[in-house]
Amino acid sequence: MIALIQRVREAKVEVAGRCVGRIGGGLLALTAVQPGDDDGRIRRMCERLLNYRVFADEAGRMNRSLTQTGGGLLLVPQFTLAADTRKGLRPSFTSAAPPAEARAGF
């Protein structure tokens, strides 16, 4: 499983002009499920997302987690994070889980 995180003041996802997810301050996480990602690996990623210390404390140091700040978490599926671009000019997505497997893991 791969996740790319961004701290946000607010974030939303729209599909066909309709809002399907929205948060205030917190983390936006683009996520890619890979073949073989089992419940344990997915659970570990969830724990990491909730506990990464990427928010400033009173001294301005990145010492606080999403759990500590009470912020939101917006997960967005993004299979292209699993792209293999080592050869040629056409990325391979064989390292991304097939759609049905990714949906189950998401």
N, CA, C and O of each residue as an XYZ file, in Angstrom:
424
protein
N       0.856     -1.164      0.000
C       0.000      0.000      0.000
C       0.899      1.222      0.000
O       1.905      1.281      0.706
N       0.510      2.192     -0.807
C       1.247      3.444     -0.914
C       0.296      4.575     -0.564
O      -0.870      4.566     -0.958
N       0.805      5.547      0.179
C      -0.004      6.731      0.480
C       0.857      7.974      0.324
O       2.007      8.010      0.761
N       0.292      8.973     -0.294
C       0.915     10.288     -0.424
C       0.040     11.241      0.373
O      -1.141     11.408      0.066
N       0.617     11.873      1.404
C      -0.203     12.705      2.288
C       0.088     14.186      2.097
O       1.194     14.582      1.730
N      -0.927     14.984      2.354
C      -0.820     16.441      2.293
C      -1.624     17.016      3.445
O      -2.792     16.673      3.625
N      -1.001     17.888      4.223
C      -1.764     18.613      5.239
C      -2.650     19.618      4.520
O      -2.219     20.263      3.564
N      -3.881     19.750      4.981
C      -4.825     20.660      4.324
C      -5.605     21.462      5.360
O      -5.821     21.016      6.487
N      -6.019     22.656      4.948
C      -6.944     23.447      5.776
C      -8.367     22.978      5.525
O      -9.220     23.015      6.412
N      -8.602     22.534      4.295
C      -9.865     21.906      3.912
C      -9.627     21.174      2.608
O      -8.728     21.523      1.843
N     -10.432     20.160      2.359
C     -10.313     19.391      1.121
C     -11.656     18.757      0.807
O     -12.447     18.453      1.700
N     -11.894     18.566     -0.487
C     -13.109     17.862     -0.894
C     -12.834     17.116     -2.184
O     -11.921     17.449     -2.939
N     -13.644     16.101     -2.415
C     -13.569     15.307     -3.639
C     -14.925     15.391     -4.309
O     -15.960     15.159     -3.684
N     -14.907     15.726     -5.587
C     -16.142     15.764     -6.371
C     -16.064     14.722     -7.473
O     -15.020     14.539     -8.097
N     -17.165     14.049     -7.702
C     -17.301     13.097     -8.802
C     -18.523     13.516     -9.590
O     -19.631     13.574     -9.056
N     -18.317     13.806    -10.860
C     -19.406     14.244    -11.740
C     -20.158     15.436    -11.136
O     -21.385     15.508    -11.202
N     -19.398     16.369    -10.547
C     -20.005     17.571    -10.002
C     -20.667     17.416     -8.645
O     -21.241     18.373     -8.125
N     -20.596     16.227     -8.064
C     -21.230     15.966     -6.768
C     -20.155     15.703     -5.718
O     -19.258     14.888     -5.933
N     -20.244     16.389     -4.592
C     -19.278     16.216     -3.508
C     -19.485     14.843     -2.859
O     -20.572     14.533     -2.371
N     -18.420     14.022     -2.861
C     -18.512     12.687     -2.262
C     -17.660     12.560     -1.001
O     -17.685     11.527     -0.333
N     -16.912     13.602     -0.681
C     -16.103     13.600      0.534
C     -15.588     14.993      0.820
O     -15.210     15.721     -0.098
N     -15.570     15.368      2.096
C     -15.120     16.708      2.475
C     -14.621     16.673      3.917
O     -15.201     16.011      4.777
N     -13.527     17.406      4.162
C     -13.026     17.576      5.523
C     -12.628     19.031      5.728
O     -12.409     19.770      4.769
N     -12.538     19.427      6.983
C     -11.928     20.702      7.337
C     -10.425     20.473      7.395
O      -9.874     19.806      6.519
N      -9.760     21.001      8.392
C      -8.323     20.795      8.532
C      -7.984     19.346      8.823
O      -8.726     18.655      9.522
N      -6.865     18.887      8.287
C      -6.442     17.510      8.520
C      -5.503     17.024      7.450
O      -4.633     17.764      6.992
N      -5.677     15.768      7.043
C      -4.829     15.150      6.032
C      -5.647     14.663      4.850
O      -6.709     14.062      5.010
N      -5.132     14.935      3.662
C      -5.625     14.341      2.423
C      -4.627     13.246      2.084
O      -3.429     13.513      1.996
N      -5.092     12.030      1.893
C      -4.206     10.908      1.590
C      -4.623     10.258      0.280
O      -5.687      9.646      0.189
N      -3.767     10.398     -0.740
C      -3.955      9.666     -1.985
C      -3.381      8.281     -1.735
O      -2.238      8.160     -1.296
N      -4.150      7.238     -2.007
C      -3.731      5.889     -1.643
C      -3.834      4.928     -2.816
O      -4.758      5.002     -3.626
N      -2.861      4.025     -2.887
C      -2.863      2.975     -3.905
C      -2.757      1.631     -3.201
O      -1.837      1.407     -2.414
N      -3.684      0.754     -3.480
C      -3.647     -0.606     -2.952
C      -2.850     -1.444     -3.943
O      -3.038     -1.336     -5.154
N      -1.957     -2.283     -3.416
C      -1.121     -3.129     -4.261
C      -1.485     -4.592     -4.046
O      -2.033     -4.950     -3.004
N      -1.181     -5.443     -5.033
C      -1.478     -6.867     -4.865
C      -0.822     -7.398     -3.592
O       0.332     -7.085     -3.301
N      -1.551     -8.185     -2.857
C      -1.014     -8.769     -1.637
C      -1.198     -7.917     -0.396
O      -0.836     -8.343      0.700
N      -1.754     -6.721     -0.545
C      -2.022     -5.899      0.637
C      -3.139     -6.568      1.434
O      -4.304     -6.555      1.036
N      -2.758     -7.147      2.558
C      -3.749     -7.836      3.390
C      -4.271     -6.896      4.474
O      -3.864     -5.737      4.553
N      -5.167     -7.405      5.299
C      -5.765     -6.586      6.354
C      -4.709     -5.995      7.285
O      -4.838     -4.855      7.732
N      -3.673     -6.766      7.573
C      -2.616     -6.285      8.461
C      -1.876     -5.093      7.882
O      -1.607     -4.121      8.587
N      -1.550     -5.165      6.610
C      -0.831     -4.066      5.960
C      -1.719     -2.827      5.857
O      -1.252     -1.705      6.052
N      -2.983     -3.031      5.553
C      -3.919     -1.901      5.446
C      -4.130     -1.273      6.824
O      -4.175     -0.049      6.949
N      -4.260     -2.101      7.849
C      -4.424     -1.603      9.212
C      -3.195     -0.796      9.633
O      -3.326      0.249     10.271
N      -2.011     -1.274      9.280
C      -0.765     -0.564      9.617
C      -0.733      0.807      8.945
O      -0.321      1.786      9.566
N      -1.160      0.889      7.690
C      -1.180      2.181      6.999
C      -2.166      3.125      7.687
O      -1.879      4.310      7.853
N      -3.308      2.608      8.080
C      -4.292      3.439      8.791
C      -3.705      3.974     10.090
O      -3.870      5.151     10.410
N      -3.023      3.116     10.837
C      -2.390      3.553     12.085
C      -1.361      4.641     11.821
O      -1.273      5.617     12.565
N      -0.590      4.471     10.769
C       0.422      5.474     10.429
C      -0.226      6.801     10.059
O       0.204      7.855     10.528
N      -1.246      6.755      9.230
C      -1.906      7.995      8.824
C      -2.453      8.746     10.032
O      -2.369      9.973     10.094
N      -3.005      8.025     10.978
C      -3.569      8.662     12.168
C      -2.503      9.165     13.136
O      -2.760     10.068     13.932
N      -1.301      8.579     13.066
C      -0.292      8.885     14.081
C       0.978      9.562     13.579
O       1.859      9.869     14.382
N       1.101      9.807     12.260
C       2.254     10.573     11.769
C       2.258     11.927     12.454
O       1.224     12.592     12.530
N       3.397     12.332     12.946
C       3.495     13.626     13.628
C       3.879     14.691     12.602
O       5.056     15.004     12.422
N       2.875     15.234     11.942
C       3.100     16.206     10.867
C       2.419     17.547     11.127
O       2.377     18.404     10.244
N       1.886     17.733     12.333
C       1.230     18.989     12.691
C       2.028     19.679     13.792
O       2.586     19.028     14.675
N       2.073     21.000     13.723
C       2.879     21.780     14.662
C       2.303     21.757     16.076
O       1.089     21.776     16.281
N       3.219     21.715     17.041
C       2.829     21.873     18.443
C       2.941     23.351     18.816
O       3.114     24.203     17.944
N       2.844     23.650     20.097
C       2.887     25.043     20.555
C       4.215     25.718     20.239
O       4.269     26.940     20.098
N       5.288     24.938     20.126
C       6.616     25.480     19.834
C       6.888     25.557     18.331
O       7.967     25.981     17.918
N       5.920     25.152     17.516
C       6.094     25.194     16.070
C       6.763     23.966     15.479
O       7.015     23.920     14.275
N       7.053     22.976     16.302
C       7.669     21.733     15.815
C       6.595     20.755     15.367
O       5.501     20.710     15.930
N       6.921     19.975     14.350
C       5.961     18.970     13.872
C       5.983     17.796     14.849
O       6.728     16.832     14.675
N       5.158     17.905     15.862
C       5.132     16.935     16.951
C       3.752     16.366     17.216
O       3.609     15.487     18.065
N       2.738     16.838     16.517
C       1.370     16.405     16.807
C       0.817     15.587     15.649
O       1.107     15.844     14.481
N       0.019     14.603     16.006
C      -0.582     13.713     15.008
C      -2.029     14.119     14.737
O      -2.600     14.965     15.424
N      -2.588     13.500     13.736
C      -3.994     13.722     13.407
C      -4.881     13.331     14.592
O      -5.864     14.010     14.888
N      -4.536     12.255     15.254
C      -5.282     11.818     16.432
C      -5.255     12.893     17.514
O      -6.267     13.142     18.169
N      -4.111     13.525     17.700
C      -3.977     14.548     18.737
C      -4.676     15.852     18.370
O      -5.183     16.551     19.248
N      -4.708     16.184     17.090
C      -5.314     17.454     16.677
C      -6.812     17.338     16.468
O      -7.519     18.345     16.476
N      -7.306     16.117     16.280
C      -8.731     15.928     16.023
C      -9.134     16.326     14.617
O     -10.311     16.569     14.352
N      -8.162     16.394     13.709
C      -8.444     16.769     12.323
C      -9.108     15.654     11.546
O      -9.298     14.547     12.050
N      -9.459     15.966     10.303
C     -10.107     14.996      9.432
C      -9.109     14.239      8.577
O      -7.965     14.666      8.417
N      -9.541     13.126      8.034
C      -8.739     12.319      7.119
C      -9.595     12.022      5.906
O     -10.650     11.397      6.021
N      -9.145     12.468      4.742
C      -9.857     12.212      3.491
C      -9.004     11.267      2.659
O      -7.921     11.636      2.206
N      -9.491     10.051      2.460
C      -8.791      9.044      1.659
C      -9.310      9.089      0.235
O     -10.519      9.068      0.004
N      -8.389      9.150     -0.721
C      -8.751      9.204     -2.133
C      -7.990      8.100     -2.860
O      -6.760      8.087     -2.822
N      -8.688      7.171     -3.523
C      -7.979      6.126     -4.259
C      -7.223      6.728     -5.443
O      -7.763      7.555     -6.178
N      -5.963      6.306     -5.622
C      -5.132      6.843     -6.700
C      -4.161      5.757     -7.150
O      -3.018      5.719     -6.696
N      -4.614      4.872     -8.045
C      -3.800      3.732     -8.453
C      -2.514      4.146     -9.147
O      -1.564      3.363     -9.176
N      -2.448      5.350     -9.707
C      -1.248      5.766    -10.441
C      -0.027      5.909     -9.531
O       1.098      5.960    -10.028
N      -0.221      5.974     -8.223
C       0.925      6.019     -7.310
C       1.758      4.745     -7.398
O       2.941      4.756     -7.061
N       1.161      3.665     -7.842
C       1.863      2.388     -7.943
C       2.519      2.196     -9.309
O       2.977      1.096     -9.622
N       2.571      3.234    -10.115
C       3.129      3.122    -11.471
C       4.607      2.744    -11.436
O       5.366      3.219    -10.592
N       4.995      1.887    -12.363
C       6.402      1.541    -12.568
C       6.859      2.312    -13.802
O       6.393      2.048    -14.911
N       7.766      3.259    -13.612
C       8.222      4.113    -14.719
C       9.706      3.909    -15.017
O      10.350      4.784    -15.594
N      10.245      2.762    -14.627
C      11.679      2.527    -14.815
C      12.073      2.327    -16.268
O      13.210      2.620    -16.638
N      11.164      1.837    -17.099
C      11.506      1.550    -18.493
C      10.588      2.299    -19.435
O       9.395      2.447    -19.171
N      11.149      2.767    -20.526
C      10.345      3.355    -21.589
C       9.570      4.585    -21.170
O       9.852      5.217    -20.152
N       8.575      4.902    -21.996
C       7.776      6.100    -21.788
C       6.327      5.794    -21.440
O       5.505      6.702    -21.314
N       6.020      4.517    -21.286
C       4.661      4.128    -20.916
C       4.700      3.481    -19.536
O       5.293      2.416    -19.368
N       4.076      4.113    -18.552
C       4.105      3.520    -17.210
C       3.334      2.207    -17.167
O       2.344      2.018    -17.874
N       3.812      1.314    -16.322
C       3.126      0.046    -16.096
C       2.394      0.137    -14.759
O       2.926      0.655    -13.777
N       1.175     -0.370    -14.740
C       0.393     -0.337    -13.508
C       0.175     -1.738    -12.950
O      -0.762     -1.964    -12.185
N       1.040     -2.682    -13.333
C       0.900     -4.046    -12.833
C       1.182     -4.135    -11.336
O       0.809     -5.115    -10.691
N       1.838     -3.118    -10.783
C       2.100     -3.131     -9.341
C       0.936     -2.532     -8.542
O       1.020     -2.415     -7.319
N      -0.138     -2.158     -9.223
C      -1.368     -1.710     -8.552
C      -2.343     -2.887     -8.513
O      -2.391     -3.695     -9.441
N      -3.100     -2.973     -7.456
C      -4.088     -4.050     -7.338
C      -5.173     -3.878     -8.394
O      -5.521     -2.747     -8.735
N      -5.717     -4.983     -8.922
C      -6.850     -4.882     -9.844
C      -8.020     -4.168     -9.154
O      -8.115     -4.195     -7.927
N      -8.904     -3.537     -9.918
C      -9.987     -2.736     -9.330
C     -10.793     -3.440     -8.233
O     -11.053     -2.840     -7.190
N     -11.187     -4.681     -8.444
C     -12.008     -5.375     -7.438
C     -11.239     -5.566     -6.132
O     -11.790     -5.380     -5.047
N      -9.967     -5.936     -6.243
C      -9.135     -6.125     -5.048
C      -8.896     -4.786     -4.339
O      -8.917     -4.714     -3.111
N      -8.669     -3.732     -5.125
C      -8.433     -2.406     -4.543
C      -9.678     -1.906     -3.807
O      -9.575     -1.342     -2.718
N     -10.851     -2.116     -4.405
C     -12.100     -1.691     -3.744
C     -12.270     -2.399     -2.403
O     -12.663     -1.787     -1.410
N     -11.972     -3.684     -2.391
C     -12.110     -4.457     -1.152
C     -11.145     -3.948     -0.083
O     -11.489     -3.914      1.099
N      -9.943     -3.553     -0.493
C      -8.955     -3.050      0.454
C      -9.205     -1.632      0.880
O      -8.748     -1.195      1.936
N      -9.925     -0.921      0.064
C     -10.178      0.484      0.356
C     -11.317      0.604      1.333
O     -11.691      1.713      1.713
